[in-house]
């Protein structure tokens, strides 16, 4: 049996799931934007990879199920 070659995805956007209830790692600023150490870490990853970074808020307890359902590409939490 011969396997077909597999190629890495050409990323343009990386979607990170976050639970904003864990300050200072991640929380909501008064203006509604997500802020914190994990948000900064995700932004640094995306800057290195030269892709757009999107942090998607996910309710407590639904981050891992959201990842399994492919609602986002990774978790920062």
C-alpha positions in Angstrom: 0.0 0.0 0.0 1.4 3.4 -0.9 0.4 6.5 1.0 -0.2 9.9 -0.6 2.1 12.7 0.6 0.7 15.0 3.2 1.4 18.7 3.3 1.2 21.2 6.2 -1.7 23.7 6.1 -0.8 27.1 4.7 -1.9 29.3 7.6 -3.2 32.8 7.1 -5.3 33.0 10.3 -4.9 31.2 13.6 -8.0 31.1 15.9 -7.3 30.7 19.6 -10.0 29.8 22.1 -9.7 31.5 25.4 -11.6 31.6 28.7 -11.5 35.2 29.9 -12.1 34.4 33.5 -8.5 33.9 34.4 -6.8 37.3 34.9 -4.0 38.2 34.5 -3.6 35.4 31.9 -6.7 36.4 30.0 -9.6 38.8 30.8 -11.8 41.4 29.2 -10.7 45.1 29.3 -13.4 47.7 30.0 -13.6 48.3 26.2 -14.5 44.6 25.7 -11.2 43.6 24.1 -9.5 40.4 25.4 -6.2 41.2 27.2 -3.6 39.4 29.3 -0.4 37.3 29.2 -1.9 34.5 27.1 -3.4 37.0 24.6 0.1 38.6 24.3 1.7 35.2 23.9 -0.7 34.2 21.1 -0.1 37.6 19.3 3.7 36.9 19.5 3.2 33.4 18.0 1.2 34.9 15.1 3.7 37.7 14.6 6.5 35.1 14.3 4.5 33.1 11.8 3.3 36.3 10.0 -0.4 35.3 10.2 -3.5 37.0 11.6 -4.3 36.1 15.2 -7.9 35.9 16.4 -8.7 35.3 20.0 -12.2 33.7 20.4 -13.8 33.9 23.8 -15.3 30.6 25.0 -17.4 30.1 28.1 -15.9 28.3 31.1 -15.7 24.6 30.5 -16.2 24.7 26.7 -12.7 25.5 25.5 -11.6 21.9 25.0 -15.0 20.8 23.5 -14.7 23.8 21.2 -11.2 22.7 20.1 -12.4 19.2 19.5 -15.3 20.6 17.4 -12.7 22.6 15.4 -14.2 26.0 16.4 -10.6 27.2 16.8 -7.2 26.0 16.0 -5.6 26.1 19.4 -6.2 27.1 23.1 -4.6 29.8 25.1 -5.8 29.3 28.6 
